[in-house]
């Protein structure tokens, strides 16, 4: 092999020919996912055993957690009541012996054969005069004598002896020769990074802990840089190619300063230090719908709302299509910001569309926005923001699958002719026959509910009838950790509403773990209803399931209505109900004709009933942190004290325990997003998949924020105004290899 290897080039070299595997072992490697030398190099140790820090068996103090290394002397097993098997191992070293007991781990008999050398980590206890450990961590280290021994992941699909993987990777490093480094030396030195070749050698065979730390930092940086380069290049290329609309944003544009990005794009808005927009300060220009709207609001916008409105204003005035992600915790006022953005488009002579994931949320938006915009007028013959003498009310309409027949035909004709200024809808907006006269803004609410293809379809359909591309604002009330947002949505500009409107009372969250505590939950619910308030009871399933023992909305509704909630007005809502019936139930609850609503997660987003003060979530461990936080956000929307109860009496693993405890500890969605990332991991970043193992082999979005921010800055500097990286051929070649086909297309479109 060439003594200078390109990392991606190693993907085409099968391990059999390079490291001398027999046909049978070669098949075992391939079946386990090691199809190339690249796969072997990037199979990183999960931990290390530092032989310098282990203790002799009889040197360790009883009651302490220690690492001991020794040789298996004997293995036996026996069955106890319930046919549970106990495996007993005797481990010895030069100082003495240790009795090791494994409960419900029968496979240890196959793993720990007499004569095998292994490392155990656990608590030393005394039983009589003997020392013992129970269920310790086990690492097989074979006959390796190095001071720091790498321990590689073990699972059912990796059928390797302790030394086999170490030898295979050592041979791979030898065969690979010097691994070329595509990162320019100036960037590497400025960041204090070691070269790539050293990083691969030290990650697999560190001489000390500092070697491992330096190697991991460089390899994590490489992984994150590859993703950031793709995202930054895609963003710059998109901005250079697309023709956007220069919207009229009126007085709001003059109230901030712009910091442009490396591509010349208006990137970040800052309000003037003496104050941003204040309603009523001479901003009632006849053509400035947005300022008139803000001036007539019955409340003062938060400084966070004004900051984000300014960021959007600069985007929409720039002539470059806006692609902005708006994050805001539950109740932070995203709708007001979205409506202001829609008015920028409307006052410029364009239409706006707001797409929501459910009919309940779409109808809620329609009703709320219609109230907010009541009384605003536009020119009857409005074109390009010029107002004449003939005025008409600003037209807001709703398009869902419930709109059919003559009404649907009439609405589609109005949309196509430009008679509707702002249309709120669901997936029905993507159906055949929906066309816009002049679409200027697309707002996608709860963006995680829509696929990339759906968001792209709506934007592309509008371009069929006009040369200019509409602006796009995607919103979410499910806070995303900053590292994940920078990675998954790295080709979007990023705004955060990090301030709640004044007057909100924090929600008290409790975990009900037993029957006595559950009784207290329903006692609180009864008191709140008696005081004229309302409540939700949320269940994870609609019907009972033998496979998943969770409460169903239907059964819970029937049981509660006959027992704990007897005498109250109780309603049922779930996704399998006919659309008209769902609407009737929601209207009844919204108008205080129901005391308690038993529901599935159909009420997770967008439902706004300020009189509701109690949220009871049954089988709470079956929900993720984001879902619990969203459901909790359905209460606490008024001034009254609100309560959220997580009902879970089952035995939980550490993940379930951690999720519920985090929700009890905090109502801060951004804190919870970070905790969720720590508990669940990154997930799959590339491709349209929503679940699965992380694409990152060594970097961690939960731990490597500093490295990610460095990678982002380096990517911006490397790309500059050249999305093709013409001056960095090695980097471009590597990206072409790593981001080929559908994965690259997904990143560029997302």
Secondary structure, DSSP 8 states (H G I E B T S, - for coil): --SEE-TGGGGGS-HHHHHT--HHHHHHHHHTT--SHHHHHT--EEEEEEGGG-B-TTTS-TTSEEEEEEEEEEEEEEEETTTEEEEEEEEEETTEEEEEEEES-TTHHHHS-TT-EEEEEEE-EEETTEEEEES-EEEE-TT---SEEEEE---TT----HHHHHHHHHHHHHHH-EE---S-HHHHHHHT---HHHHHHHHHS-SSHHHHHHHHHHHHHHHHHHHHHHHHHHHHHHHHH--B-----GGGGGGEEEEE-TTS-EEEEEE-TT-S--TTSS---TT-HHHHHHHT-SS---HHHHHHHHHHHHHHHSSS--EEEEEE-TTS-HHHHHHHHHHHHHTTT-EEEEE-SSHHHHHHHHHHHHHHHTT-EEETT-BTTB--S-EEE--EEEESTT--HHHHHHHHHHHHHT--SEEEESGGGGSTT---SSEEEEEESSGGGS-HHHHHHHHHHHHTT-SSB-EEEEEESS---HHHHHHHTTTSEEEEE----TT----EEEEE-SHHHHHHHHHHHHHHHHTT-EEEEE-SBSS--SSS---BHHHHHHHHHHTTTTTS-EEEE-TTS-HHHHHHHHHHHHTT--SEEEE-GGGSSS---TTEEEEEEETGGGS-HHHHHHHHTTS--SSS--EEEEE--S---HHHHHHHHHHHH---HHHHHHHHHHHH-----SSS--SSS-S-SS--TTT-HHHHHHHHHHHHHHHTT-TT-TT-HHHHHHHHHHT-HHHHHHHHH-
